[in-house]
Amino acid sequence: MIYHGFRTPGFALMLVWRIPPSLFLRDTSLTTRVLITGAAGFLGSHLTDALLAEGHSVIGVDNLCTGSMENLKHLRSDPRFEFFEHDICLPFDFGKVDYVFNFASPASPEDYGRLGIETLYTGSAGTRNSLDVAHKYQAKFLHASTSECYGDPTVHPQAEDYWGNVNPIGPRSVYDEAKRFSEALVMAYHRYRKVDTRLVRIFNTYGPRLQSNDGRVISNFIVQALQGHDLTVYGNGSQTRSFCYVSDEVDGFLRLSRSAEHLPVNIGNPNEWTILDCAQAVLRVTDSESKIVFKSLPIDDPSQRQPDITRAKQLLGWEPKIDLETGLKLTLEYFRSSMPFSQLPEEKPESASSQAS
Ligand SMILES: NC(=O)c1ccc[n+]([C@@H]2O[C@H](COP(=O)([O-])OP(=O)(O)OC[C@H]3O[C@@H](n4cnc5c(N)ncnc54)[C@H](O)[C@@H]3O)[C@@H](O)[C@H]2O)c1
């Protein structure tokens, strides 16, 4: 793969990192050409790896607002991978594709807190542009939605037919409502334009390539423990979350992508942990002597989050396999190997890292 610099295709300026022209002549008739928006992000990059490993060719599209080329650097010499730096809020067309995975969106409370308006546009205009590509090429479409659609749920655990309890004007609303709107848009393209769509409601996922400083609970705790800082728990730590290791999550995406299900499917680990238990698990696996300190709970922080995965089990034969301590050890290895101890970032003093996306 070589770097071609900038080019202007008429509607937008795009940075193109792609294969030499001769390789476009390759016979791809036996493979699927897949487009992934948000490919440079945590989940998008793992999904890219999984699809390449299955033999498909992948076009990654990302504006790098929260993602990083570091997550894709191991693919520079893979001729089946192309990358376009592009904001999906602007229309795009990178040629015929068979499948669109729409994963672009700021996802952590830190990121969507900083990029509120961009998050709303990505969920609306960006999702529309991605759907238009699928519609044009009659490609299948899978959209990354979120457990945040359930808001601060009054039903526990959350099944897909629960409609949620979302504050439409609170600080989290830029993300929650963007995702709820994008779900409505995906269903509308399915109903009115006959696009073959799928919706995955992703619950908290963790693993290698999580940003070290975006305020998500697992990365926050691991970085704080490695730095020898106190672990920050918001509230009294009794709020619960479920944490799914990334390989399990991606397995769920792939199974759903091959299914004929158009209604939302929860993919997440149903084992419920209090935030306090999670902090203690991180202290155990990191062998850290850090203490746990408590700060006030951010506004609209959900008190419980746990997926009901009955639908995923029945339709996809899916359930997670990696337990939290095993997943934490694998994630810890990544943080240790990717960041020398002395260069680990300073703790984020903010808020909302409460813990989710
Ligand atoms: N990780 C989780 O626990 C989780 C939970 C629920 C839902 N999700 C969803 O999964 C998807 C991926 O999340 P992630 O954790 O990998 O986050 P991430 O921030 O690591 O990745 C998102 C990627 O999208 C890109 N992006 C954002 N806006 C864009 C735009 N307008 N145009 C092009 N690229 C854009 C970012 O640069 C980034 O690379 C998101 O849609 C998120 O809402 C993730």
Ligand as a Chemical Component Dictionary entry (heavy atoms), coordinates in Angstrom:
data_LIG
# 
_chem_comp.id                   LIG 
_chem_comp.type                 NON-POLYMER 
_chem_comp.pdbx_formal_charge   0 
_chem_comp.three_letter_code    LIG 
# 
loop_
_chem_comp_atom.comp_id 
_chem_comp_atom.atom_id 
_chem_comp_atom.alt_atom_id 
_chem_comp_atom.type_symbol 
_chem_comp_atom.charge 
_chem_comp_atom.model_Cartn_x 
_chem_comp_atom.model_Cartn_y 
_chem_comp_atom.model_Cartn_z 
_chem_comp_atom.pdbx_ordinal 
LIG N1  N1  N 0  -17.036 0.836  22.060 1  
LIG C1  C1  C 0  -18.225 0.713  22.623 2  
LIG O1  O1  O 0  -18.318 0.247  23.778 3  
LIG C2  C2  C 0  -19.472 1.101  21.881 4  
LIG C3  C3  C 0  -20.699 0.943  22.533 5  
LIG C4  C4  C 0  -21.857 1.291  21.858 6  
LIG C5  C5  C 0  -21.806 1.737  20.561 7  
LIG N2  N2  N 1  -20.617 1.882  19.944 8  
LIG C6  C6  C 0  -20.632 2.396  18.565 9  
LIG O2  O2  O 0  -19.672 1.722  17.773 10 
LIG C7  C7  C 0  -19.092 2.639  16.845 11 
LIG C8  C8  C 0  -17.587 2.631  16.997 12 
LIG O3  O3  O 0  -17.265 3.036  18.322 13 
LIG P1  P1  P 0  -15.762 2.979  18.870 14 
LIG O4  O4  O 0  -15.824 2.570  20.275 15 
LIG O5  O5  O -1 -14.914 2.231  17.924 16 
LIG O6  O6  O 0  -15.396 4.527  18.841 17 
LIG P2  P2  P 0  -14.126 5.252  18.198 18 
LIG O7  O7  O 0  -14.219 6.681  18.580 19 
LIG O8  O8  O 0  -12.888 4.513  18.564 20 
LIG O9  O9  O 0  -14.384 5.056  16.653 21 
LIG C9  C9  C 0  -15.273 5.861  15.913 22 
LIG C10 C10 C 0  -14.592 6.230  14.607 23 
LIG O10 O10 O 0  -15.488 7.010  13.817 24 
LIG C11 C11 C 0  -14.742 8.091  13.235 25 
LIG N3  N3  N 0  -15.695 9.158  12.916 26 
LIG C12 C12 C 0  -16.475 9.868  13.775 27 
LIG N4  N4  N 0  -17.236 10.738 13.097 28 
LIG C13 C13 C 0  -16.934 10.586 11.779 29 
LIG C14 C14 C 0  -17.387 11.198 10.585 30 
LIG N5  N5  N 0  -18.298 12.191 10.603 31 
LIG N6  N6  N 0  -16.857 10.800 9.418  32 
LIG C15 C15 C 0  -15.931 9.810  9.377  33 
LIG N7  N7  N 0  -15.459 9.187  10.468 34 
LIG C16 C16 C 0  -15.962 9.570  11.664 35 
LIG C17 C17 C 0  -13.724 8.446  14.295 36 
LIG O11 O11 O 0  -12.620 9.165  13.809 37 
LIG C18 C18 C 0  -13.333 7.071  14.825 38 
LIG O12 O12 O 0  -12.268 6.519  14.100 39 
LIG C19 C19 C 0  -19.717 4.000  17.109 40 
LIG O13 O13 O 0  -20.771 4.218  16.203 41 
LIG C20 C20 C 0  -20.254 3.868  18.516 42 
LIG O14 O14 O 0  -21.373 4.692  18.737 43 
LIG C21 C21 C 0  -19.445 1.593  20.572 44 
# 
loop_
_chem_comp_bond.comp_id 
_chem_comp_bond.atom_id_1 
_chem_comp_bond.atom_id_2 
_chem_comp_bond.value_order 
_chem_comp_bond.pdbx_ordinal 
LIG N1  C1  SING 1  
LIG C1  O1  DOUB 2  
LIG C1  C2  SING 3  
LIG C2  C3  SING 4  
LIG C2  C21 DOUB 5  
LIG C3  C4  DOUB 6  
LIG C4  C5  SING 7  
LIG C5  N2  DOUB 8  
LIG N2  C6  SING 9  
LIG N2  C21 SING 10 
LIG C6  O2  SING 11 
LIG C6  C20 SING 12 
LIG O2  C7  SING 13 
LIG C7  C8  SING 14 
LIG C7  C19 SING 15 
LIG C8  O3  SING 16 
LIG O3  P1  SING 17 
LIG P1  O4  DOUB 18 
LIG P1  O5  SING 19 
LIG P1  O6  SING 20 
LIG O6  P2  SING 21 
LIG P2  O7  DOUB 22 
LIG P2  O8  SING 23 
LIG P2  O9  SING 24 
LIG O9  C9  SING 25 
LIG C9  C10 SING 26 
LIG C10 O10 SING 27 
LIG C10 C18 SING 28 
LIG O10 C11 SING 29 
LIG C11 N3  SING 30 
LIG C11 C17 SING 31 
LIG N3  C12 SING 32 
LIG N3  C16 SING 33 
LIG C12 N4  DOUB 34 
LIG N4  C13 SING 35 
LIG C13 C14 SING 36 
LIG C13 C16 DOUB 37 
LIG C14 N5  SING 38 
LIG C14 N6  DOUB 39 
LIG N6  C15 SING 40 
LIG C15 N7  DOUB 41 
LIG N7  C16 SING 42 
LIG C17 O11 SING 43 
LIG C17 C18 SING 44 
LIG C18 O12 SING 45 
LIG C19 O13 SING 46 
LIG C19 C20 SING 47 
LIG C20 O14 SING 48 
# 
